[in-house]
Amino acid sequence: QVQLVESGGGLVQPGGSLRLSCAASGRTFSTYGVGWFRQAPGKEREFVAAISRFGTSTYYAASMKSRFTISRDNAKNTVYLQMNSLKPEDTAVYYCAAGPVYKRYTDPLVYDFWGQGTQVTVSS
């Protein structure tokens, strides 16, 4: 089993940056693909980015590509989401998810483990 804890959210002005972290519980984390999803009030959960188990492949939603970067450090059991040039529409609760997935990284149903979420608010 894997337990995930997100951190790093907060309030930031438009154009600013945040780095989110997803810390996992154990060694099995290195065998899992990891995705970031977000959910804003009144909206469905949305795919943000994903990374393969060894970090050799990354995937991004079109609206986030070039602004967001996903990375992982398996030695630290941690996945990061670097968010730059933030916009008010990026405001949401951001969730980290993990599972033995190799395809369909954009589908939340393929992930077995989820964190509790961290709030990101972009406002002036």
Residue pairs with C-beta under 8 A, 6 or more apart in sequence:
1 25
1 26
1 28
1 113
2 24
2 25
2 26
2 28
2 29
2 32
2 98
2 112
2 113
3 24
3 25
3 113
4 22
4 23
4 24
4 25
4 96
4 97
4 98
4 113
4 114
4 115
5 22
5 23
5 115
5 116
6 20
6 21
6 22
6 94
6 95
6 96
6 115
6 116
6 117
6 118
7 20
7 21
7 23
7 118
8 18
8 19
8 20
8 21
8 118
9 18
9 20
9 94
9 118
9 119
9 120
9 121
10 18
10 119
10 120
10 121
11 121
11 123
12 18
12 86
12 120
12 121
12 122
13 122
13 123
13 124
14 86
14 87
14 88
14 122
14 123
14 124
15 85
15 86
16 86
16 122
17 82
17 83
17 84
17 85
17 86
18 83
18 86
18 120
19 80
19 81
19 82
19 83
20 36
20 80
20 81
20 83
20 94
20 96
20 118
20 120
21 78
21 79
21 80
22 34
22 36
22 78
22 79
22 80
22 81
22 96
22 115
23 76
23 77
23 78
24 77
24 78
24 79
24 98
25 77
26 77
27 77
29 74
29 77
29 98
30 53
30 74
30 77
31 53
31 100
32 53
32 98
32 99
32 100
32 101
32 113
33 50
33 51
33 52
33 53
33 98
33 99
33 100
33 101
33 102
33 105
34 50
34 51
34 70
34 72
34 79
34 96
34 97
34 98
35 47
35 48
35 49
35 50
35 51
35 96
35 97
35 98
35 105
35 106
35 108
35 111
36 48
36 49
36 50
36 70
36 79
36 81
36 94
36 95
36 96
36 97
37 45
37 46
37 47
37 48
37 94
37 95
37 97
37 108
38 45
38 46
38 48
38 90
38 92
38 93
38 94
38 95
38 120
39 45
39 46
39 92
39 93
39 95
39 117
40 46
40 91
40 92
40 93
43 92
45 95
45 108
46 61
46 92
47 61
47 105
47 106
47 107
47 108
48 60
48 61
48 64
48 68
48 81
48 94
49 58
49 59
49 60
49 61
49 64
49 68
49 69
49 70
49 81
50 58
50 59
50 70
50 105
50 106
51 57
51 58
51 59
51 70
51 71
51 72
51 79
52 58
52 102
54 74
55 71
55 72
55 74
58 69
58 70
59 105
59 106
60 68
60 70
61 106
67 83
67 84
67 85
67 86
68 81
68 82
68 83
68 84
69 81
69 82
69 84
70 79
70 80
70 81
70 82
71 79
71 80
71 82
72 78
72 79
72 80
73 79
73 80
79 96
81 94
83 90
83 120
86 120
86 122
87 122
88 122
88 123
89 122
90 120
90 122
91 120
91 121
91 122
91 123
92 120
93 117
93 118
93 119
93 120
94 117
94 118
94 119
94 120
95 114
95 115
95 116
95 117
96 114
96 115
97 108
97 111
97 113
97 114
97 115
98 111
98 112
98 113
99 110
99 111
99 112
99 113
100 112
101 110
101 111
103 110
104 110
